Amino acid sequence: MTPLQIIYITGIANVVLFLLIVFSCRCMGINKGLFDRLIRYKWYQKFYSKHCYYWWAFLVSIVIHAIAAFQVFGFPF
């Protein structure tokens, strides 16, 4: 896999993981009323319970994305 492909794939993963974080976080993204309604559902409780894992995956994806970008484009400063 080329570094450009890695940049592209991790870029998409970053967007998806960011959305997972926003929609599973009670502090940002969704308002309290919506969160209170959603947390009653089993599927959302399961989704919400994985919130910390979304953060770790997001962090790893950003690091890989940055390393690949530095390989392809170099350090800009």
C-alpha positions as CSV (number, residue, x, y, z in Angstrom):
1,M,0.0,0.0,0.0
2,T,1.4,3.4,-1.0
3,P,1.6,6.3,1.4
4,L,-0.9,8.2,-0.7
5,Q,-3.4,5.4,-0.3
6,I,-2.7,5.3,3.5
7,I,-3.4,9.1,3.6
8,Y,-6.7,8.6,1.8
9,I,-7.9,5.7,3.8
10,T,-6.9,7.2,7.2
11,G,-8.5,10.5,6.2
12,I,-11.8,8.7,5.6
13,A,-11.3,6.8,8.9
14,N,-10.7,10.1,10.7
15,V,-14.0,11.5,9.5
16,V,-15.9,8.4,10.4
17,L,-14.3,8.0,13.8
18,F,-14.9,11.7,14.5
19,L,-18.6,11.3,13.8
20,L,-18.7,8.2,16.1
21,I,-17.1,10.2,18.8
22,V,-19.5,13.1,18.4
23,F,-22.6,11.0,18.4
24,S,-21.4,8.8,21.3
25,C,-20.4,11.7,23.5
26,R,-22.8,13.3,26.0
27,C,-20.5,16.4,26.4
28,M,-20.4,17.5,22.7
29,G,-22.3,16.8,19.6
30,I,-25.8,15.9,20.7
31,N,-27.9,17.9,23.1
32,K,-28.8,16.6,26.6
33,G,-32.5,15.9,25.7
34,L,-31.6,13.8,22.7
35,F,-29.0,11.9,24.7
36,D,-31.5,11.2,27.5
37,R,-33.9,9.8,24.9
38,L,-31.3,7.7,23.1
39,I,-29.6,6.2,26.2
40,R,-32.9,4.4,26.9
41,Y,-32.3,2.1,23.8
42,K,-30.1,-1.0,24.1
43,W,-28.4,-0.4,20.8
44,Y,-27.3,3.1,21.9
45,Q,-26.1,1.9,25.2
46,K,-23.9,-0.6,23.4
47,F,-22.7,2.1,21.0
48,Y,-22.1,4.5,23.9
49,S,-20.1,1.9,25.9
50,K,-17.5,1.9,23.1
51,H,-16.9,5.7,23.3
52,C,-13.3,5.3,24.7
53,Y,-12.3,2.9,22.0
54,Y,-13.5,5.4,19.3
55,W,-11.0,7.9,20.8
56,W,-8.1,5.5,20.8
57,A,-8.8,4.4,17.2
58,F,-9.1,8.1,16.2
59,L,-5.8,8.9,17.8
60,V,-4.0,6.0,16.1
61,S,-5.6,7.0,12.8
62,I,-4.4,10.6,13.1
63,V,-0.9,9.5,13.9
64,I,-0.7,7.1,10.9
65,H,-2.3,9.8,8.7
66,A,0.3,12.4,9.8
67,I,3.3,10.1,9.4
68,A,2.2,9.1,5.9
69,A,1.6,12.8,5.0
70,F,5.1,13.7,6.2
71,Q,6.6,10.9,4.1
72,V,4.8,12.1,1.0
73,F,4.8,15.8,1.4
74,G,7.6,16.4,3.8
75,F,7.7,18.8,6.7
76,P,6.4,22.2,5.5
77,F,8.5,24.5,7.8
